[in-house]
């Protein structure tokens, strides 16, 4: 059993990660900006705390005593690059001070390659507003890749489509490198539930380290 801190636990991906971890017997600290809005998260195996993923002191305070961290946080009220770069720096600093050695981050499929050196968001027809958001994730990756840190981080990027929040957990998924994975036999959209399976699998049995990994059904 591990102690896992989940930042952004109130969102679709964060809630699924919390549920998957608890179902496997792990202890979870669910971190949100306003616990009053997410009281339903608290329960057996889950402690609900207030925290700010962009503030190193806050990260260190809520993460102390944990074995691994998941970042599922997102902010649409801030410029994408400001938020994701700030969060990356704060996580690396705060988690190091807290003694947390493993960090899983949820990426975005638009930062995967469609051809060598060509990212999804670089395609000529890609919408400008979507590209601005995706560039924030790309900047976060740059921070992680260039950081002088002992933290074993990993970014899991689901397909660049809307994930299914209603589909049941199958426990099945595929992983690849930093390229878009070709469509598999299962043409259904990837689910948040199976993304959570991939996240907790990487905490229980780490297979990928300090890189961006595509994950798909």
N, CA and C atoms as a LAMMPS dump frame, in Angstrom:
ITEM: TIMESTEP
0
ITEM: NUMBER OF ATOMS
651
ITEM: BOX BOUNDS ff ff ff
-5.0000000000000000e+02 5.0000000000000000e+02
-5.0000000000000000e+02 5.0000000000000000e+02
-5.0000000000000000e+02 5.0000000000000000e+02
ITEM: ATOMS id mol type element x y z
1 1 1 N 0.843 -1.196 0
2 1 2 C 0 0 0
3 1 3 C 0.877 1.245 0
4 2 1 N 0.524 2.218 -0.836
5 2 2 C 1.255 3.474 -0.931
6 2 3 C 0.37 4.624 -0.486
7 3 1 N 1.009 5.746 -0.179
8 3 2 C 0.296 6.987 0.082
9 3 3 C 0.489 7.871 -1.144
10 4 1 N -0.621 8.256 -1.759
11 4 2 C -0.591 8.999 -3.02
12 4 3 C -1.3 10.328 -2.834
13 5 1 N -0.663 11.411 -3.255
14 5 2 C -1.295 12.721 -3.227
15 5 3 C -1.712 13.075 -4.652
16 6 1 N -2.97 13.469 -4.809
17 6 2 C -3.526 13.779 -6.125
18 6 3 C -3.902 15.254 -6.172
19 7 1 N -3.186 16.022 -6.985
20 7 2 C -3.498 17.429 -7.185
21 7 3 C -4.542 17.549 -8.293
22 8 1 N -5.505 18.45 -8.102
23 8 2 C -6.593 18.551 -9.069
24 8 3 C -7.568 17.406 -8.927
25 9 1 N -7.779 16.967 -7.697
26 9 2 C -8.611 15.784 -7.45
27 9 3 C -10.088 16.017 -7.736
28 10 1 N -10.504 17.262 -7.916
29 10 2 C -11.916 17.531 -8.15
30 10 3 C -12.35 17.425 -9.593
31 11 1 N -11.402 17.303 -10.53
32 11 2 C -11.739 17.209 -11.946
33 11 3 C -12.029 15.789 -12.388
34 12 1 N -12.364 15.63 -13.659
35 12 2 C -12.71 14.306 -14.175
36 12 3 C -11.562 13.308 -13.977
37 13 1 N -10.376 13.675 -14.414
38 13 2 C -9.234 12.761 -14.309
39 13 3 C -8.822 12.559 -12.868
40 14 1 N -8.83 13.637 -12.086
41 14 2 C -8.423 13.525 -10.691
42 14 3 C -9.335 12.621 -9.886
43 15 1 N -10.633 12.755 -10.087
44 15 2 C -11.591 11.919 -9.356
45 15 3 C -11.403 10.442 -9.701
46 16 1 N -11.172 10.167 -10.979
47 16 2 C -10.97 8.775 -11.386
48 16 3 C -9.683 8.216 -10.798
49 17 1 N -8.651 9.043 -10.724
50 17 2 C -7.388 8.593 -10.144
51 17 3 C -7.557 8.291 -8.661
52 18 1 N -8.28 9.154 -7.959
53 18 2 C -8.543 8.917 -6.54
54 18 3 C -9.296 7.6 -6.352
55 19 1 N -10.361 7.408 -7.13
56 19 2 C -11.174 6.196 -6.998
57 19 3 C -10.376 4.936 -7.302
58 20 1 N -9.546 4.977 -8.345
59 20 2 C -8.752 3.81 -8.723
60 20 3 C -7.737 3.476 -7.635
61 21 1 N -7.094 4.493 -7.093
62 21 2 C -6.089 4.267 -6.059
63 21 3 C -6.722 3.674 -4.797
64 22 1 N -7.848 4.227 -4.394
65 22 2 C -8.525 3.725 -3.188
66 22 3 C -9.008 2.293 -3.397
67 23 1 N -9.523 2.008 -4.588
68 23 2 C -10.005 0.658 -4.88
69 23 3 C -8.888 -0.381 -4.768
70 24 1 N -7.652 0.056 -4.976
71 24 2 C -6.514 -0.868 -4.884
72 24 3 C -5.884 -0.885 -3.493
73 25 1 N -6.493 -0.167 -2.567
74 25 2 C -6.01 -0.213 -1.192
75 25 3 C -5.006 0.843 -0.811
76 26 1 N -4.787 1.837 -1.67
77 26 2 C -3.849 2.91 -1.343
78 26 3 C -4.538 3.993 -0.508
79 27 1 N -3.741 4.714 0.25
80 27 2 C -4.24 5.881 0.965
81 27 3 C -4.026 7.112 0.084
82 28 1 N -5.043 7.949 -0.005
83 28 2 C -4.998 9.07 -0.935
84 28 3 C -5.258 10.386 -0.217
85 29 1 N -4.47 11.385 -0.573
86 29 2 C -4.763 12.758 -0.179
87 29 3 C -5.237 13.488 -1.428
88 30 1 N -6.487 13.908 -1.409
89 30 2 C -7.091 14.605 -2.547
90 30 3 C -6.932 16.1 -2.329
91 31 1 N -6.191 16.752 -3.223
92 31 2 C -5.882 18.178 -3.072
93 31 3 C -6.693 18.988 -4.071
94 32 1 N -7.427 19.972 -3.562
95 32 2 C -8.223 20.871 -4.393
96 32 3 C -8.04 22.292 -3.87
97 33 1 N -8.403 23.273 -4.678
98 33 2 C -8.27 24.659 -4.228
99 33 3 C -9.326 25.005 -3.176
100 34 1 N -10.542 24.46 -3.327
101 34 2 C -11.636 24.797 -2.416
102 34 3 C -12.32 23.509 -1.942
103 35 1 N -11.888 22.957 -0.81
104 35 2 C -12.481 21.698 -0.331
105 35 3 C -13.985 21.774 -0.114
106 36 1 N -14.522 22.948 0.18
107 36 2 C -15.958 23.066 0.421
108 36 3 C -16.772 22.647 -0.789
109 37 1 N -16.182 22.765 -1.982
110 37 2 C -16.89 22.399 -3.207
111 37 3 C -16.752 20.923 -3.552
112 38 1 N -15.931 20.197 -2.8
113 38 2 C -15.64 18.806 -3.166
114 38 3 C -15.708 17.876 -1.959
115 39 1 N -16.638 18.136 -1.065
116 39 2 C -16.746 17.34 0.145
117 39 3 C -17.034 15.87 -0.136
118 40 1 N -17.627 15.594 -1.3
119 40 2 C -17.947 14.21 -1.638
120 40 3 C -16.704 13.353 -1.848
121 41 1 N -15.539 13.991 -2.037
122 41 2 C -14.306 13.225 -2.227
123 41 3 C -13.822 12.587 -0.927
124 42 1 N -14.108 13.21 0.189
125 42 2 C -13.621 12.704 1.478
126 42 3 C -14.349 11.417 1.845
127 43 1 N -13.626 10.499 2.437
128 43 2 C -14.228 9.228 2.823
129 43 3 C -13.171 8.227 3.2
130 44 1 N -13.547 6.966 3.227
131 44 2 C -12.605 5.921 3.605
132 44 3 C -11.398 5.934 2.683
133 45 1 N -10.235 6.079 3.26
134 45 2 C -9.002 6.048 2.48
135 45 3 C -8.646 7.347 1.815
136 46 1 N -9.483 8.393 1.967
137 46 2 C -9.235 9.671 1.289
138 46 3 C -9.277 10.825 2.285
139 47 1 N -8.181 11.583 2.342
140 47 2 C -8.146 12.836 3.096
141 47 3 C -8.249 13.982 2.1
142 48 1 N -9.124 14.942 2.377
143 48 2 C -9.351 16.076 1.484
144 48 3 C -8.664 17.303 2.058
145 49 1 N -7.763 17.906 1.258
146 49 2 C -7.012 19.071 1.714
147 49 3 C -7.048 20.193 0.681
148 50 1 N -6.889 21.416 1.16
149 50 2 C -6.73 22.566 0.278
150 50 3 C -5.267 22.694 -0.105
151 51 1 N -5.024 23.051 -1.359
152 51 2 C -3.65 23.226 -1.804
153 51 3 C -3.608 23.936 -3.133
154 52 1 N -2.435 24.494 -3.442
155 52 2 C -2.224 25.213 -4.697
156 52 3 C -1.018 24.612 -5.392
157 53 1 N -1.242 23.965 -6.519
158 53 2 C -0.187 23.252 -7.223
159 53 3 C 0.846 24.193 -7.836
160 54 1 N 0.573 25.489 -7.854
161 54 2 C 1.539 26.438 -8.402
162 54 3 C 2.415 27.071 -7.319
163 55 1 N 2.217 26.663 -6.06
164 55 2 C 2.986 27.228 -4.951
165 55 3 C 3.834 26.138 -4.297
166 56 1 N 5.163 26.236 -4.382
167 56 2 C 6.033 25.173 -3.833
168 56 3 C 5.772 24.876 -2.36
169 57 1 N 5.545 25.913 -1.558
170 57 2 C 5.311 25.685 -0.133
171 57 3 C 4.038 24.882 0.093
172 58 1 N 3.004 25.171 -0.687
173 58 2 C 1.748 24.442 -0.572
174 58 3 C 1.933 22.987 -0.997
175 59 1 N 2.65 22.786 -2.106
176 59 2 C 2.922 21.423 -2.573
177 59 3 C 3.666 20.634 -1.503
178 60 1 N 4.709 21.225 -0.934
179 60 2 C 5.503 20.534 0.085
180 60 3 C 4.657 20.193 1.307
181 61 1 N 3.789 21.113 1.71
182 61 2 C 2.984 20.91 2.916
183 61 3 C 2.021 19.738 2.773
184 62 1 N 1.334 19.653 1.626
185 62 2 C 0.326 18.585 1.474
186 62 3 C 0.952 17.258 1.057
187 63 1 N 2.165 17.296 0.487
188 63 2 C 2.771 16.072 -0.053
189 63 3 C 3.682 15.355 0.926
190 64 1 N 4.071 15.996 1.998
191 64 2 C 4.969 15.359 2.96
192 64 3 C 4.373 14.053 3.483
193 65 1 N 5.194 13.011 3.487
194 65 2 C 4.751 11.711 3.971
195 65 3 C 4.148 10.81 2.915
196 66 1 N 4.126 11.261 1.663
197 66 2 C 3.556 10.453 0.583
198 66 3 C 4.656 9.785 -0.242
199 67 1 N 4.258 8.738 -0.94
200 67 2 C 5.201 7.983 -1.771
201 67 3 C 5.211 8.445 -3.219
202 68 1 N 4.097 8.97 -3.685
203 68 2 C 3.972 9.365 -5.084
204 68 3 C 2.941 10.47 -5.201
205 69 1 N 3.039 11.213 -6.312
206 69 2 C 2.106 12.305 -6.573
207 69 3 C 1.561 12.188 -7.988
208 70 1 N 0.317 12.607 -8.15
209 70 2 C -0.317 12.708 -9.459
210 70 3 C -0.769 14.143 -9.634
211 71 1 N -0.459 14.738 -10.788
212 71 2 C -0.977 16.067 -11.076
213 71 3 C -2.024 15.986 -12.175
214 72 1 N -3.275 16.212 -11.776
215 72 2 C -4.389 16.247 -12.724
216 72 3 C -5.009 17.639 -12.755
217 73 1 N -4.306 18.615 -12.196
218 73 2 C -4.861 19.964 -12.078
219 73 3 C -4.845 20.698 -13.408
220 74 1 N -5.838 21.561 -13.579
221 74 2 C -5.922 22.427 -14.759
222 74 3 C -6.559 23.736 -14.33
223 75 1 N -6.135 24.829 -14.962
224 75 2 C -6.724 26.142 -14.702
225 75 3 C -7.021 26.78 -16.054
226 76 1 N -8.272 27.124 -16.288
227 76 2 C -8.656 27.789 -17.53
228 76 3 C -8.768 29.299 -17.356
229 77 1 N -8.614 29.754 -16.107
230 77 2 C -8.695 31.185 -15.842
231 77 3 C -7.327 31.86 -15.904
232 78 1 N -6.285 31.078 -16.203
233 78 2 C -4.931 31.599 -16.341
234 78 3 C -4.396 31.224 -17.72
235 79 1 N -3.461 31.998 -18.266
236 79 2 C -2.822 31.577 -19.509
237 79 3 C -2.204 30.197 -19.336
238 80 1 N -2.36 29.345 -20.33
239 80 2 C -1.927 27.957 -20.223
240 80 3 C -0.457 27.829 -19.839
241 81 1 N 0.403 28.578 -20.514
242 81 2 C 1.833 28.451 -20.225
243 81 3 C 2.149 28.912 -18.811
244 82 1 N 1.51 29.984 -18.371
245 82 2 C 1.742 30.469 -17.008
246 82 3 C 1.393 29.394 -15.988
247 83 1 N 0.231 28.761 -16.169
248 83 2 C -0.197 27.766 -15.19
249 83 3 C 0.68 26.524 -15.219
250 84 1 N 0.854 25.931 -16.406
251 84 2 C 1.555 24.647 -16.457
252 84 3 C 3.048 24.772 -16.149
253 85 1 N 3.665 25.853 -16.567
254 85 2 C 5.066 26.066 -16.214
255 85 3 C 5.201 26.324 -14.714
256 86 1 N 4.306 27.147 -14.178
257 86 2 C 4.335 27.407 -12.745
258 86 3 C 4.124 26.149 -11.93
259 87 1 N 3.183 25.315 -12.363
260 87 2 C 2.917 24.065 -11.654
261 87 3 C 4.103 23.115 -11.727
262 88 1 N 4.747 23.028 -12.887
263 88 2 C 5.899 22.134 -13.025
264 88 3 C 7.022 22.535 -12.075
265 89 1 N 7.332 23.828 -12.027
266 89 2 C 8.382 24.301 -11.121
267 89 3 C 7.999 24.054 -9.664
268 90 1 N 6.749 24.345 -9.322
269 90 2 C 6.309 24.176 -7.94
270 90 3 C 6.313 22.711 -7.517
271 91 1 N 5.89 21.834 -8.41
272 91 2 C 5.883 20.408 -8.093
273 91 3 C 7.299 19.873 -7.884
274 92 1 N 8.197 20.206 -8.781
275 92 2 C 9.563 19.711 -8.638
276 92 3 C 10.207 20.217 -7.351
277 93 1 N 9.962 21.473 -7.019
278 93 2 C 10.513 22.054 -5.795
279 93 3 C 9.837 21.469 -4.556
280 94 1 N 8.515 21.565 -4.526
281 94 2 C 7.781 21.126 -3.349
282 94 3 C 7.889 19.639 -3.072
283 95 1 N 7.807 18.828 -4.105
284 95 2 C 7.9 17.38 -3.903
285 95 3 C 9.295 16.965 -3.451
286 96 1 N 10.32 17.644 -3.97
287 96 2 C 11.679 17.341 -3.526
288 96 3 C 11.826 17.626 -2.036
289 97 1 N 11.282 18.751 -1.595
290 97 2 C 11.346 19.087 -0.171
291 97 3 C 10.538 18.118 0.669
292 98 1 N 9.461 17.599 0.098
293 98 2 C 8.597 16.661 0.829
294 98 3 C 9.125 15.232 0.802
295 99 1 N 10.154 14.974 -0.007
296 99 2 C 10.711 13.626 -0.092
297 99 3 C 9.895 12.676 -0.931
298 100 1 N 9.103 13.219 -1.873
299 100 2 C 8.297 12.389 -2.773
300 100 3 C 9.097 12.156 -4.055
301 101 1 N 9.345 10.886 -4.392
302 101 2 C 10.248 10.585 -5.494
303 101 3 C 9.608 10.292 -6.828
304 102 1 N 8.305 10.064 -6.877
305 102 2 C 7.633 9.695 -8.127
306 102 3 C 6.515 10.678 -8.415
307 103 1 N 6.482 11.219 -9.641
308 103 2 C 5.476 12.19 -10.06
309 103 3 C 4.892 11.781 -11.394
310 104 1 N 3.572 11.598 -11.425
311 104 2 C 2.841 11.306 -12.658
312 104 3 C 2.023 12.54 -13.028
313 105 1 N 2.135 12.975 -14.269
314 105 2 C 1.381 14.133 -14.738
315 105 3 C 0.515 13.723 -15.929
316 106 1 N -0.684 14.267 -15.979
317 106 2 C -1.559 14.017 -17.121
318 106 3 C -1.269 15.057 -18.189
319 107 1 N -0.824 14.582 -19.337
320 107 2 C -0.504 15.473 -20.436
321 107 3 C -1.682 15.62 -21.376
322 108 1 N -1.377 16.02 -22.601
323 108 2 C -2.414 16.242 -23.605
324 108 3 C -1.921 15.668 -24.93
325 109 1 N -2.818 15.009 -25.64
326 109 2 C -2.418 14.305 -26.856
327 109 3 C -1.929 15.198 -27.972
328 110 1 N -2.231 16.481 -27.9
329 110 2 C -1.793 17.393 -28.952
330 110 3 C -0.298 17.689 -28.904
331 111 1 N 0.381 17.252 -27.846
332 111 2 C 1.837 17.403 -27.778
333 111 3 C 2.56 16.159 -28.288
334 112 1 N 1.808 15.176 -28.764
335 112 2 C 2.412 13.983 -29.354
336 112 3 C 2.754 14.245 -30.817
337 113 1 N 3.629 13.434 -31.372
338 113 2 C 4.054 13.614 -32.76
339 113 3 C 3.129 12.889 -33.736
340 114 1 N 2.838 13.547 -34.857
341 114 2 C 2.124 12.885 -35.955
342 114 3 C 3.111 12.468 -37.048
343 115 1 N 4.306 13.019 -36.988
344 115 2 C 5.43 12.676 -37.862
345 115 3 C 6.683 13.078 -37.091
346 116 1 N 7.834 12.536 -37.453
347 116 2 C 9.045 12.873 -36.704
348 116 3 C 9.249 14.392 -36.59
349 117 1 N 9.251 14.868 -35.359
350 117 2 C 9.467 16.286 -35.11
351 117 3 C 8.27 17.183 -35.314
352 118 1 N 7.124 16.615 -35.703
353 118 2 C 5.912 17.406 -35.962
354 118 3 C 4.841 17.02 -34.942
355 119 1 N 4.479 17.964 -34.088
356 119 2 C 3.467 17.703 -33.076
357 119 3 C 2.067 17.93 -33.642
358 120 1 N 1.086 17.322 -32.998
359 120 2 C -0.301 17.49 -33.435
360 120 3 C -0.658 18.963 -33.535
361 121 1 N -0.259 19.76 -32.535
362 121 2 C -0.659 21.171 -32.541
363 121 3 C 0.101 22.013 -33.57
364 122 1 N 1.064 21.412 -34.262
365 122 2 C 1.79 22.129 -35.317
366 122 3 C 1.151 21.955 -36.694
367 123 1 N 0.14 21.124 -36.796
368 123 2 C -0.529 20.936 -38.091
369 123 3 C -1.164 22.254 -38.535
370 124 1 N -1.084 22.586 -39.83
371 124 2 C -1.595 23.88 -40.312
372 124 3 C -3.054 24.131 -39.968
373 125 1 N -3.854 23.069 -39.947
374 125 2 C -5.283 23.259 -39.719
375 125 3 C -5.66 23.28 -38.238
376 126 1 N -4.678 23.135 -37.355
377 126 2 C -4.99 23.078 -35.922
378 126 3 C -5.459 24.458 -35.451
379 127 1 N -6.567 24.513 -34.703
380 127 2 C -7.123 25.812 -34.289
381 127 3 C -6.182 26.581 -33.367
382 128 1 N -6.129 27.889 -33.544
383 128 2 C -5.182 28.729 -32.807
384 128 3 C -5.417 28.685 -31.306
385 129 1 N -6.684 28.71 -30.884
386 129 2 C -6.951 28.709 -29.445
387 129 3 C -6.541 27.389 -28.806
388 130 1 N -6.737 26.302 -29.524
389 130 2 C -6.295 25.003 -29.015
390 130 3 C -4.782 24.899 -28.968
391 131 1 N -4.13 25.518 -29.94
392 131 2 C -2.67 25.483 -29.975
393 131 3 C -2.076 26.243 -28.79
394 132 1 N -2.673 27.357 -28.43
395 132 2 C -2.183 28.136 -27.288
396 132 3 C -2.249 27.309 -26.009
397 133 1 N -3.336 26.582 -25.833
398 133 2 C -3.471 25.735 -24.64
399 133 3 C -2.447 24.6 -24.679
400 134 1 N -2.285 23.984 -25.844
401 134 2 C -1.343 22.88 -25.978
402 134 3 C 0.095 23.331 -25.75
403 135 1 N 0.421 24.54 -26.176
404 135 2 C 1.78 25.05 -25.987
405 135 3 C 2.127 25.182 -24.506
406 136 1 N 1.126 25.401 -23.66
407 136 2 C 1.366 25.426 -22.226
408 136 3 C 1.842 24.079 -21.724
409 137 1 N 1.221 23.013 -22.225
410 137 2 C 1.65 21.656 -21.868
411 137 3 C 3.058 21.378 -22.404
412 138 1 N 3.339 21.856 -23.607
413 138 2 C 4.668 21.656 -24.18
414 138 3 C 5.727 22.378 -23.353
415 139 1 N 5.39 23.569 -22.873
416 139 2 C 6.327 24.31 -22.035
417 139 3 C 6.546 23.594 -20.7
418 140 1 N 5.501 22.995 -20.173
419 140 2 C 5.636 22.187 -18.952
420 140 3 C 6.621 21.041 -19.178
421 141 1 N 6.488 20.393 -20.313
422 141 2 C 7.413 19.304 -20.651
423 141 3 C 8.853 19.792 -20.723
424 142 1 N 9.053 20.966 -21.283
425 142 2 C 10.402 21.522 -21.37
426 142 3 C 10.994 21.728 -19.979
427 143 1 N 10.166 22.208 -19.053
428 143 2 C 10.637 22.396 -17.677
429 143 3 C 11.077 21.066 -17.084
430 144 1 N 10.254 20.05 -17.253
431 144 2 C 10.568 18.74 -16.691
432 144 3 C 11.829 18.151 -17.324
433 145 1 N 11.929 18.262 -18.639
434 145 2 C 13.056 17.653 -19.348
435 145 3 C 14.392 18.317 -19.024
436 146 1 N 14.371 19.574 -18.711
437 146 2 C 15.621 20.299 -18.471
438 146 3 C 15.931 20.469 -16.984
439 147 1 N 15.042 20.009 -16.125
440 147 2 C 15.229 20.212 -14.686
441 147 3 C 16.353 19.338 -14.136
442 148 1 N 17.105 19.906 -13.227
443 148 2 C 18.107 19.151 -12.473
444 148 3 C 17.421 18.626 -11.221
445 149 1 N 16.81 17.451 -11.335
446 149 2 C 15.988 16.919 -10.259
447 149 3 C 16.166 15.411 -10.135
448 150 1 N 15.988 14.918 -8.929
449 150 2 C 16.022 13.477 -8.699
450 150 3 C 14.632 12.862 -8.782
451 151 1 N 13.622 13.686 -8.959
452 151 2 C 12.253 13.179 -9.028
453 151 3 C 12.051 12.391 -10.319
454 152 1 N 11.494 11.209 -10.182
455 152 2 C 11.226 10.335 -11.323
456 152 3 C 9.844 10.685 -11.881
457 153 1 N 9.822 11.585 -12.848
458 153 2 C 8.558 12.085 -13.383
459 153 3 C 8.161 11.337 -14.656
460 154 1 N 6.891 11.391 -14.953
461 154 2 C 6.367 10.794 -16.177
462 154 3 C 5.105 11.53 -16.587
463 155 1 N 5.004 11.887 -17.873
464 155 2 C 3.792 12.496 -18.409
465 155 3 C 3.075 11.47 -19.276
466 156 1 N 1.833 11.174 -18.936
467 156 2 C 0.989 10.282 -19.738
468 156 3 C 0.033 11.129 -20.569
469 157 1 N 0.096 10.975 -21.89
470 157 2 C -0.747 11.764 -22.791
471 157 3 C -1.8 10.877 -23.445
472 158 1 N -3.075 11.084 -23.123
473 158 2 C -4.139 10.335 -23.795
474 158 3 C -4.331 10.848 -25.21
475 159 1 N -5.156 10.197 -26.009
476 159 2 C -5.382 10.653 -27.398
477 159 3 C -5.918 12.085 -27.424
478 160 1 N -5.652 12.827 -28.514
479 160 2 C -6.113 14.212 -28.616
480 160 3 C -7.587 14.322 -28.981
481 161 1 N -8.413 13.7 -28.161
482 161 2 C -9.863 13.735 -28.329
483 161 3 C -10.49 13.894 -26.945
484 162 1 N -11.788 14.114 -26.914
485 162 2 C -12.49 14.217 -25.634
486 162 3 C -12.578 12.833 -25
487 163 1 N -12.129 12.722 -23.761
488 163 2 C -12.186 11.435 -23.076
489 163 3 C -13.598 11.164 -22.571
490 164 1 N -13.935 9.891 -22.43
491 164 2 C -15.27 9.462 -22.017
492 164 3 C -15.318 9.363 -20.496
493 165 1 N -16.18 10.164 -19.869
494 165 2 C -16.29 10.137 -18.408
495 165 3 C -17.336 9.144 -17.924
496 166 1 N -18.089 8.559 -18.84
497 166 2 C -19.158 7.639 -18.452
498 166 3 C -18.818 6.173 -18.715
499 167 1 N -17.853 5.928 -19.584
500 167 2 C -17.52 4.547 -19.936
501 167 3 C -16.975 3.8 -18.725
502 168 1 N -17.351 2.544 -18.571
503 168 2 C -16.86 1.771 -17.43
504 168 3 C -15.376 1.437 -17.569
505 169 1 N -14.773 1.154 -16.465
506 169 2 C -13.369 0.745 -16.42
507 169 3 C -13.209 -0.613 -17.081
508 170 1 N -12.283 -0.723 -18.036
509 170 2 C -11.98 -2.026 -18.633
510 170 3 C -10.657 -2.578 -18.127
511 171 1 N -9.775 -1.679 -17.662
512 171 2 C -8.454 -2.106 -17.219
513 171 3 C -7.487 -2.334 -18.363
514 172 1 N -7.922 -2.005 -19.591
515 172 2 C -7.077 -2.229 -20.769
516 172 3 C -6.642 -0.897 -21.368
517 173 1 N -5.397 -0.836 -21.775
518 173 2 C -4.866 0.346 -22.453
519 173 3 C -3.556 -0.038 -23.119
520 174 1 N -3.114 0.811 -24.055
521 174 2 C -1.822 0.616 -24.712
522 174 3 C -0.951 1.832 -24.436
523 175 1 N 0.35 1.615 -24.403
524 175 2 C 1.273 2.736 -24.284
525 175 3 C 2.262 2.701 -25.438
526 176 1 N 2.79 3.866 -25.758
527 176 2 C 3.779 3.961 -26.82
528 176 3 C 4.857 4.941 -26.434
529 177 1 N 5.475 5.538 -27.418
530 177 2 C 6.505 6.535 -27.155
531 177 3 C 5.836 7.912 -27.174
532 178 1 N 6.444 8.87 -27.866
533 178 2 C 5.86 10.21 -27.914
534 178 3 C 5.145 10.477 -29.23
535 179 1 N 4.742 9.398 -29.907
536 179 2 C 3.974 9.538 -31.149
537 179 3 C 2.522 9.111 -30.911
538 180 1 N 1.631 9.663 -31.745
539 180 2 C 0.229 9.244 -31.705
540 180 3 C 0.15 7.746 -31.969
541 181 1 N -0.584 7.04 -31.117
542 181 2 C -0.748 5.608 -31.327
543 181 3 C -1.814 5.364 -32.398
544 182 1 N -1.575 4.437 -33.336
545 182 2 C -2.608 4.117 -34.34
546 182 3 C -3.837 3.543 -33.655
547 183 1 N -4.976 3.751 -34.266
548 183 2 C -6.224 3.256 -33.688
549 183 3 C -6.165 1.749 -33.52
550 184 1 N -6.592 1.292 -32.363
551 184 2 C -6.605 -0.143 -32.1
552 184 3 C -7.924 -0.761 -32.516
553 185 1 N -8.106 -2.002 -32.146
554 185 2 C -9.346 -2.702 -32.491
555 185 3 C -10.543 -2.062 -31.809
556 186 1 N -10.314 -1.531 -30.604
557 186 2 C -11.394 -0.863 -29.887
558 186 3 C -11.461 0.585 -30.347
559 187 1 N -12.477 0.91 -31.137
560 187 2 C -12.596 2.252 -31.694
561 187 3 C -13.277 3.228 -30.75
562 188 1 N -13.692 2.762 -29.569
563 188 2 C -14.382 3.624 -28.621
564 188 3 C -13.423 4.674 -28.055
565 189 1 N -13.942 5.832 -27.638
566 189 2 C -13.078 6.845 -27.031
567 189 3 C -12.402 6.308 -25.772
568 190 1 N -11.219 6.807 -25.501
569 190 2 C -10.507 6.427 -24.284
570 190 3 C -11.261 7 -23.085
571 191 1 N -11.3 6.26 -22.004
572 191 2 C -12.063 6.689 -20.84
573 191 3 C -11.155 7.228 -19.744
574 192 1 N -11.706 8.14 -18.945
575 192 2 C -10.983 8.613 -17.77
576 192 3 C -10.693 7.458 -16.813
577 193 1 N -11.596 6.493 -16.753
578 193 2 C -11.408 5.366 -15.855
579 193 3 C -10.167 4.563 -16.221
580 194 1 N -9.947 4.338 -17.514
581 194 2 C -8.768 3.567 -17.927
582 194 3 C -7.496 4.411 -17.917
583 195 1 N -7.627 5.718 -18.076
584 195 2 C -6.468 6.584 -17.863
585 195 3 C -6.009 6.474 -16.418
586 196 1 N -6.959 6.407 -15.501
587 196 2 C -6.614 6.249 -14.086
588 196 3 C -5.915 4.921 -13.832
589 197 1 N -6.343 3.883 -14.523
590 197 2 C -5.67 2.58 -14.388
591 197 3 C -4.203 2.705 -14.78
592 198 1 N -3.941 3.378 -15.904
593 198 2 C -2.564 3.56 -16.369
594 198 3 C -1.746 4.351 -15.359
595 199 1 N -2.341 5.377 -14.761
596 199 2 C -1.634 6.184 -13.771
597 199 3 C -1.238 5.354 -12.551
598 200 1 N -2.183 4.626 -11.999
599 200 2 C -1.891 3.866 -10.777
600 200 3 C -0.975 2.682 -11.08
601 201 1 N -1.093 2.086 -12.268
602 201 2 C -0.153 1.029 -12.658
603 201 3 C 1.282 1.547 -12.634
604 202 1 N 1.475 2.775 -13.113
605 202 2 C 2.829 3.341 -13.168
606 202 3 C 3.366 3.683 -11.778
607 203 1 N 2.479 3.844 -10.823
608 203 2 C 2.928 4.05 -9.438
609 203 3 C 3.265 2.714 -8.802
610 204 1 N 2.424 1.72 -9.04
611 204 2 C 2.661 0.407 -8.438
612 204 3 C 3.846 -0.317 -9.075
613 205 1 N 3.949 -0.228 -10.401
614 205 2 C 5.022 -0.905 -11.136
615 205 3 C 5.556 0.047 -12.202
616 206 1 N 6.471 0.922 -11.842
617 206 2 C 6.975 1.909 -12.806
618 206 3 C 7.657 1.252 -14.004
619 207 1 N 7.228 1.637 -15.192
620 207 2 C 7.823 1.108 -16.424
621 207 3 C 8.436 2.205 -17.295
622 208 1 N 8.026 3.433 -17.09
623 208 2 C 8.511 4.548 -17.895
624 208 3 C 9.042 5.635 -16.97
625 209 1 N 10.093 6.312 -17.422
626 209 2 C 10.759 7.256 -16.535
627 209 3 C 11.219 8.487 -17.304
628 210 1 N 10.91 9.662 -16.753
629 210 2 C 11.4 10.946 -17.247
630 210 3 C 11.15 11.141 -18.749
631 211 1 N 9.911 10.919 -19.139
632 211 2 C 9.585 11.018 -20.554
633 211 3 C 8.095 11.272 -20.736
634 212 1 N 7.706 11.515 -21.982
635 212 2 C 6.314 11.626 -22.396
636 212 3 C 5.897 10.312 -23.034
637 213 1 N 4.791 9.762 -22.591
638 213 2 C 4.314 8.475 -23.09
639 213 3 C 2.865 8.602 -23.552
640 214 1 N 2.594 8.129 -24.748
641 214 2 C 1.224 8.091 -25.247
642 214 3 C 0.486 6.914 -24.612
643 215 1 N -0.766 7.141 -24.265
644 215 2 C -1.611 6.072 -23.724
645 215 3 C -2.95 6.131 -24.447
646 216 1 N -3.456 4.956 -24.855
647 216 2 C -4.679 4.917 -25.675
648 216 3 C -5.378 3.585 -25.474
649 217 1 N -6.651 3.473 -25.905
650 217 2 C -7.366 2.204 -25.76
651 217 3 C -6.819 1.154 -26.71
